[in-house]
Amino acid sequence: MDTNQNKGDKFFKTPGAWNEQAKQLKEKFSILTDQDLKLEEGKEREMLERIGNRLRKNREEVLNIIKEINLS
């Protein structure tokens, strides 16, 4: 889903079930909370920012982490 809010940013799309991806992220990074990983329609950017802030990573790094989880 591409919203005006995400315009100009790389398009974020979760391939597969986000709940499973979130579970894997929590296993890999125990510092992440359910609130950090809460995905709401139209608020993908905010979720990526929460994850990035918690992990002290930029948006690209967070997207790469999510991509790696999808590949494993």
BAZA-408084 format. One record per residue (C-alpha): residue number from 1; residue in one letter; x, y, z. Coordinates in nm, 2 decimals. Layout:
% residues N
REC    n  res      px      py      pz
REC  NUM    A       X       Y       Z
...
This chain:
% residues 72
REC    n  res      px      py      pz
REC    1    M    0.00    0.00    0.00
REC    2    D    0.15    0.33   -0.11
REC    3    T    0.02    0.63    0.07
REC    4    N    0.11    1.00    0.03
REC    5    Q    0.28    0.98    0.37
REC    6    N    0.52    0.73    0.22
REC    7    K    0.57    0.92   -0.10
REC    8    G    0.93    0.97   -0.18
REC    9    D    1.03    0.69    0.04
REC   10    K    1.11    0.33   -0.06
REC   11    F    0.78    0.15   -0.08
REC   12    F    0.74   -0.08    0.22
REC   13    K    0.55   -0.40    0.17
REC   14    T    0.55   -0.71    0.38
REC   15    P    0.57   -1.02    0.18
REC   16    G    0.39   -1.29    0.37
REC   17    A    0.23   -1.27    0.72
REC   18    W    0.36   -0.97    0.92
REC   19    N    0.28   -1.15    1.25
REC   20    E    0.53   -1.43    1.17
REC   21    Q    0.79   -1.17    1.06
REC   22    A    0.73   -0.97    1.38
REC   23    K    0.78   -1.29    1.59
REC   24    Q    1.11   -1.36    1.41
REC   25    L    1.22   -1.00    1.47
REC   26    K    1.14   -1.03    1.84
REC   27    E    1.34   -1.35    1.86
REC   28    K    1.64   -1.19    1.69
REC   29    F    1.62   -0.86    1.87
REC   30    S    1.47   -0.91    2.22
REC   31    I    1.47   -0.54    2.28
REC   32    L    1.18   -0.50    2.04
REC   33    T    0.83   -0.49    2.19
REC   34    D    0.49   -0.57    2.05
REC   35    Q    0.42   -0.20    2.03
REC   36    D    0.73   -0.14    1.82
REC   37    L    0.62   -0.41    1.58
REC   38    K    0.25   -0.31    1.56
REC   39    L    0.16   -0.27    1.19
REC   40    E   -0.14   -0.04    1.11
REC   41    E   -0.26    0.03    0.76
REC   42    G   -0.12    0.36    0.64
REC   43    K    0.13    0.38    0.93
REC   44    E    0.40    0.16    0.79
REC   45    R    0.65    0.44    0.80
REC   46    E    0.59    0.51    1.17
REC   47    M    0.64    0.14    1.25
REC   48    L    0.97    0.13    1.06
REC   49    E    1.08    0.44    1.25
REC   50    R    0.99    0.28    1.59
REC   51    I    1.19   -0.03    1.50
REC   52    G    1.48    0.19    1.38
REC   53    N    1.48    0.40    1.69
REC   54    R    1.48    0.09    1.92
REC   55    L    1.76   -0.08    1.72
REC   56    R    1.95    0.24    1.65
REC   57    K    1.93    0.17    1.28
REC   58    N    1.83    0.38    0.99
REC   59    R    1.54    0.31    0.76
REC   60    E    1.75    0.12    0.50
REC   61    E    1.91   -0.10    0.77
REC   62    V    1.56   -0.18    0.91
REC   63    L    1.43   -0.27    0.56
REC   64    N    1.74   -0.49    0.51
REC   65    I    1.69   -0.67    0.84
REC   66    I    1.32   -0.74    0.74
REC   67    K    1.43   -0.86    0.40
REC   68    E    1.69   -1.10    0.56
REC   69    I    1.42   -1.24    0.78
REC   70    N    1.20   -1.30    0.48
REC   71    L    1.48   -1.48    0.30
REC   72    S    1.55   -1.71    0.59
